[in-house]
Amino acid sequence: MNRTLHPVTEAPLRFWHRNAMVERHHVPPDRTLLDLLRENLRLTATKEGCAAGDCGACTVVVAEAVDGRLQYRAVNSCIKPAQSIDGLALWTAADLARPDGTLHPVQRAMVACHGSQCGFCTPGFVMSLFALYQRTVAQGQAVDSHSAHEALSGNLCRCTGYRPIVQAACSLQADAAQAVDETPIVAALRQLAVTPQTDGDYLRPSTLPALLQARAKHPTAQLIAGATDAGLWITQGLRRMPQIIDLTRVAELRRVEHYPQHIAIGAAVNLQDAFEALAADRPVIAPFGERFAGWPVRQSGTLGGNVANGSPIGDSMPLLIALGAQVVLMAWRKGRAVHRHVPLDRFYTGYRQSLLAPDELLAWVVAPRPAPGEWLGVYKVSKRQEDDISAVCLAVQLHVEGGRITAARIGAGGVAATPARAVKTETALIGQPWNEATLAAAQQAIAQEFSPLSDLRASADYRRQILGQLLRRAWLESTGHNTVRLETLA
């Protein structure tokens, strides 16, 4: 589909590709990278499958120069704005083999293990494996089954059954002759240096004050980070975005800051890094984070974007509500930056609506560190175990002393118009002995606390029953009973 009939941007798009800098002018702000590659640059090795970031056929690899080295990420080009790769290096499936036709180790492994049948999804798999190769094999590390499955979690295939592709991943061997010479790329990217764009159709501010001033000047512009939701509005909702503010170049918002009582996660920190930061204090979050989405989405999307978007089925919000997280909202007013802290459970006012003023943006997510005696359980129920949207998400934080519950916080998703806190259920728990009678009272409370809808993912009755059963799982796990988790099964 041709999507060229929008307003054009004044800033040129510049990126490194095939040993040269590419410069394109008049790229609309909502032009996707996939459309730029296929329709403008005629690079048709990258395929369009779902145009929704689900199947991975469109996967490409981008790299950013950090501390003199390249950091590689596999991304879904179908939902990524083309302008967002300004100042980065790019590889597609047609860029891996040497000029003489010698295949890259990833391609050789796919051939040797019979990892392709119809071949439509193969370019995406190859690119996910190329990013994995650069992160691990090229650094002298072996690929195990877990890292292979994680790297391929954003790619779908109808033909092979995945086993030969995973075998190809685990068989990867370094080939010095095929090593990426990063030195000239890093030098070129450093020389290029992203030009901060603070006006026009696609704004790329590089400092927090510049971002806040751009937001104050353009309150109706679309804010994006990873665009893993906003990209869907373009490709599936056919929405036009005549002006975009990209906050991913703001250095202050790309950090995870550690303090004695809390951590602060910047709005430009990707989901993978954000979940790893949260899991450092609470290891139970790690497998939950892996189920959030496939690797390309976790590498592109941000925790701040997920929270600001406010989808009632967003997985991060129930967890953060259970943790007692706050959001820091910032704006530029009367010549200076101002901010306010808002508890996340009070942030949402309606379906995809929040307390954000038109000139404000969500700058940080602040999560308390665990207090002594904390127990945390977080659960996601979906039709597929991997790479699927939740029907119900529940997070339970408890403090139990002497067999009695002294504190409780419960966050729920998929059961109301917004991510919600189960206050009535918490009341049924606090001060009570943590036994089956209290569990039964809490199950009854949570069944009455929400009025979920029936939709294509689950009926209202199913959701109510699942809430109660997830509370039972929390009781079993927190009291030391043996339980079975799907993610632990081979």
Secondary structure, 3 states (H helix, E strand, C coil): CCCCCCCCCCCCEEEEECCEEEEECCCCCCCEHHHHHHHHCCCCCCCCCCCCCCCCCCEEEEEEEECCEEEEEEEECCCCEHHHHCCCEEECHHHCCCCCCCCCHHHHHHHHCCCCCCCCCHHHHHHHHHHHHHHCHHHCCCCCHHHHHHHCCCCCCCCCCCHHHHHHHHCCCCCHHHCCCHHHHHHHHHHHCCCCECCCCEEECCCHHHHHHHHHHCCCCEEECCCCCHHHHHHCCCCCCCCEEECCCCHHHHCEEECCCEEEEECCCEHHHHHHHHHHHCCCHHHHHHHHCCHHHHHHCEHHHHHHHCCCCCCHHHHHHHHCCEEEEEEEECCEEEEEEEEHHHCEEECCEECCCCCCEEEEEEEECCCCCEEEEEEEECCCCCCCCCCEEEEEEEEEECCEEEEEEEEEECCCCCCEECHHHHHHHCCCECCHHHHHHHHHHHHHHCCCCCCCCCCHHHHHHHHHHHHHHHHHHHCCCCCCCHHHCC
